[in-house]
Amino acid sequence: MKIYHFIFMVLAAFQLNAQEIQYQIIDQSTGQPIAEAYITFLNEDKSSFSDKNGFFVVDFSKHVKQDISITYLGYRTKFIQLLKNESSKLIRLEKDQNELAEVLITGKVFQDPVMSITTPDLTEQVTQPKNVGDLFRDINGFGLIKRGNYAIDPSFRAAQYEQLNIQYDGGTKVMHACPNRMDPITTHVIPEDISKIEVVRGPYTMRYGATFGGLINMVSKKPEIGNYGFSGSASTGYETNGNSSVNMLRLQYAEEKFDVVGMYGYRDFGNYEDGAGREIPSSFRSIDYSFRMGYNFSNVERLQLHWRQSFGRDVLHASLPMDSDYDDSSMLSLDYSKKRHGKTLQKIQAKVYYSYVDHLMSNTRRSNFAISEASSPVEATTAGGRVELEWKLADFWTLFTGTDALLISRDGVRNRLVKQNMMGMPLNPPMAFTDKIWQDAYLNDYGVFAESRYKINASTLLNAGLRYDLVHSEIQDPEADFLAYYPNLDSRTEHNFSATLSLKKLLNANNQLEFAFGRGVRSANMIERAINHFQVGQDPFEYIGNPNLDAEVNNQFEVAYQGKKQFNTNLNTINWGASVYFSYFENYIVAIIDPTKDRKFMPNQEPANPKVFRNLDNAYKTGFEANLGIQFFENFQFNVETAYVYARNEDLSESLPLTPPLRTKFNLQFNKNKFWSAIDLRVISEQDKLATSFGENQATPGYELMDIRLGYEVLPNLNLGAAVLNLFDTQYFDHLNFAFRNQAEAGLSGMERLTDPGRNFTVFLKYDF
C-alpha cells in the first residue's frame, strides 16, 4: 500500500505542477526579455510582474483559458488569451510610437501621474457640432464659464482661467489677447481634431509648467500606427436651434518613416433661442486649418512640425460689453522625442512653440454706439518650450529632470469717439480718446523641475517632485493714473517654489488607492497685474490691476480610491471611484472694492468705486467627486457621477467667486454592433453660496436637463449621429454664466444671467476613407 500511496502523491504533485505554465515576454524586434512588465489577469482579481528574465507563471487549475493584459513603458499594451494546451510560450510586445502629445499613458498605472483622468476617444460617437468648451461638459468636476456661445472657459473644482494650466499637445499654449477673454485657448483649436482630454486634478506633477489648480492637456488626433497610405475623413453637422452648421475635412498620408496630416474646418453658428423662446445674440463664423508633418528617424525617434491658424468673424457676446469683429490666431510648434532603451538616459523630449493672437472688438452692433463709438485692437504673443530628460536609475527608480519657459506679451488700446455729452447733447465735433488696455506688459516664466518615481514594491509607487519658477514681469507703458497708483512701478522678479509628494497603491488588480499632497504656486496673471479701469468681471465694476500682488499658493491634499468587480452573470462589471480633497490657499487673489478710488469712465454711473486686485489672508476649498458604473447584459452601461466643491473666503465671510453647485449626471448607454444610443440626465442643484463682492447677489436656481443621443453605422465607415438636447425645452442658466451686458436693443436685462439654449435637434454625418 505504501508504494501506491507514494505513486499517488507523485502523480498529484505532477498534476498540480502541470496546471502552472511559464510564459516569457520578449521584445518583438530584438527578442530580448522584458523585465517588470505588468500583467493583469482579467478573469481573476489579481496581477503580477515578469521577472528579470521576462518570465511569469499562469495558473490553469481553475480555467482552461486566461485573458490577460500586459503593459510596459515604451510598448503597446497587449491583450491576449492564453490557452492551457497551446504550444507557444513566448509573448512578443511591440514598441509603441512616441507619445509626443500625451501627458498620460492610459492603462500604464505606474507611468501616469497620480490623481489623473482621461476621456475616451472624443472623435467617436459624435452626434452634434461642438465648441472645444463643450468637450469638458462630460468630465466629472468640470463646469463651463459662458459669456456667449463662443467664448467658453472650463472651470474645475472652482479653479479657472490661469489657475488651470491649460495646454495643447503636451505643452503648447495660446494666451488670450482680449481682457474680457473673448478668445480663450478653447477658441483656437478645431474641436473635431481633439481626440482626448487629459486631466491631473491638482498640483501633483511638476513637469508641465507651473500648476495651481490642475493640469489640462488637449491631445490632437495622431496617425495610427500601421495605417499607411492615403486616408482621411469628412464630416458635416447641423443644429436646428440657431440654424448652425459645421463642416470638416481631414486628409492624411503616412509611411513608416513619414506622415502628414491636414485639416480644414468651417463653422457657422446663428443666434439661438433659450427655453422661453427669446433670441440670444450668439452667432459667429470661424475657419480653421492645420498642417502636421512628422518624420520617424526610427521607431524610437521622431520629429514633428505642427502649424495651425484660426479665423473668427462677427462673434456676438451676449454677456460682454462689446463683440468681436475678428479673432485671428496662429500657432507653430516643433516637437522632438527619442527613446534609448537599456540606457540610463532613457528618453529625451523637447518642444518649442510660438503663437500670436490678433483681436478686434467693438460696439458697432450695440445700442450705445450712437452715444460713443468704441473699438479695441489688441494682440497677444506667447512663446515657450520645454526640454525633459528621463533617467532610469534602477529597475524601480525613474527620474525626470528638465526646464521650460513661458513668455507672454500683450498690447492694445481702446479707441473711443464720444458723440454726446453727459446731458445727452450731441458733440460737434465728437471727442476722441485712446485708453491703454495692456500698457505694453509682459510676463516671462522660466522653470526647472525634477520629479522622481520610486517603486517601493510590486504594488506601491512613491512620487516626489520639486519645481522652481523665476517670473519676470514689467508694465512698460503705464497710463499716468496707473503710475500715480504705483509710483515705484518697475520691472519685478519673483521666485516661486512648488512641490508634490504622492503614493499610489495597487491593492490588487482591480483596486487602487492614492494619496497626494501638492503645493502649487501661481504668479498673478496680466489682468490681475496690469488692467486699468476696465470692466473685466461678471459685474459692472471697473477693475484695476495690482503689479505688487504676491503669488497665490494652493496647498492641496487628496485621497482617491477606484475599483471594479467582474461577474460571470448578466451583471458583467461594476466599477466605482471617489476622491476627497482639501485646499488651503495662501495669498489668494480676488478683486475688492476700493472706496479710496473713483470710477474713471462715465463717472456719474454706478458703481462709483472700482475694484482693485488684492491678496487674501485666509481662504480654502474642499470637495469630492464620485462615480459608479454598471455594465449588464453585455450591451448596456449605466453610469452616475457627482461632484461638489465648497470654497470659502474667510476674510470677507463669503464664498470664493465662480464656485459651482452640486452637479450630478446619470447616463444609460446601449451599444451593439452598428448601433448605439444614450440618455443623459443632468441634475444641477441651487447655488446659494455666493461671492457678493464679485457681483453674485442672488442664489442661482437648480435645473434638470435630459439629452437623447444615438448613432448608426449606415455603411462601412459611414456613421450617422443624431441627438435631441434639452429635450423638455427647459429655460435655465448656470451659476457660472455671466450676466447680459449692453443688450438693451435685444430686450435682455443686465440683471439676468445669460440663458442657455432651449430644445435643440442635431445631426452629424462622418465618413472615413
Number of C-alpha atoms within 10 A of each C-alpha: 6 7 8 9 9 11 12 12 12 12 11 12 11 11 12 13 13 13 17 15 14 12 17 19 24 21 16 14 10 8 12 13 22 19 19 22 22 19 20 21 17 17 14 16 14 14 20 19 19 20 16 13 14 20 21 20 15 17 17 19 14 8 12 12 17 18 14 18 16 24 22 22 15 19 17 14 19 15 14 12 11 18 14 18 10 8 7 10 13 15 18 18 22 14 17 15 18 20 16 21 18 19 26 22 16 17 13 14 18 23 16 15 21 25 23 18 18 18 15 12 12 16 14 11 21 22 24 24 23 16 19 24 22 17 19 19 13 12 15 21 25 18 29 20 21 27 28 25 24 25 23 23 25 25 22 27 27 25 21 21 16 18 24 22 24 25 20 20 20 23 29 26 23 28 24 28 27 28 18 20 17 27 26 20 21 24 25 25 23 26 21 24 21 20 17 19 24 21 23 23 24 33 29 32 32 28 25 20 26 33 28 28 32 24 25 26 24 28 20 21 17 18 17 9 11 9 13 15 11 14 15 15 16 18 20 19 23 23 23 15 20 19 15 20 22 20 20 21 18 21 17 22 17 21 15 15 12 16 20 20 21 18 21 20 22 18 23 17 22 23 20 25 21 22 19 13 13 17 18 26 21 23 22 22 20 23 18 21 19 21 18 19 18 21 18 20 13 12 14 17 18 22 19 19 18 18 18 21 21 22 20 22 18 17 26 27 27 27 26 22 19 25 24 24 21 19 26 21 26 19 22 19 22 19 23 20 20 21 19 15 12 8 11 13 17 18 20 18 20 20 22 19 22 20 22 22 25 20 24 21 23 21 20 17 14 18 14 16 15 13 18 18 18 20 20 23 20 22 23 22 21 23 22 21 22 24 19 21 18 21 19 19 14 11 11 14 16 20 20 21 19 21 21 23 21 22 18 23 22 24 20 23 17 17 17 18 17 20 19 17 13 10 6 9 10 14 12 9 10 16 13 13 11 13 16 19 25 29 21 17 21 22 23 20 23 19 24 21 24 21 22 18 21 20 19 13 10 14 17 17 22 20 23 21 22 20 25 21 24 16 20 17 22 22 23 15 13 20 15 10 12 18 13 11 12 14 10 8 16 12 13 13 14 13 14 20 17 25 22 23 21 23 20 23 20 19 14 15 18 19 18 19 20 19 18 23 22 27 27 28 27 24 27 23 18 23 21 22 23 24 25 25 23 23 19 19 18 22 19 19 22 23 27 27 23 23 23 15 18 18 18 20 24 27 22 24 22 22 18 20 18 18 18 17 14 16 13 8 10 10 14 17 18 18 17 18 18 18 20 16 20 20 22 17 22 19 17 23 22 17 21 18 20 15 11 7 14 15 19 15 11 9 12 10 10 11 15 18 19 25 26 23 23 19 18 20 13 16 23 20 21 19 19 20 21 20 19 18 19 18 21 17 12 14 13 18 19 17 18 19 22 20 21 21 22 19 24 22 20 14 10 15 12 16 23 25 23 24 26 31 24 20 21 21 20 18 18 18 17 18 16 11 8 12 16 18 19 18 17 19 17 19 17 20 19 17 17 15 22 23 21 15 18 21 15 20 12 14 12 21 15 17 15 16 18 20 18 19 21 21 22 19 18 12 10 10 12 16 22 22 22 23 23 21 22 23 15 15 17 18 20 21 22 24 29 24 22 25 27 25 24 21 22 13 11 14 11 21 15 17 11 14 24 27 24 21 26 21 23 22 17 22 22 23 22 22 17 14 13
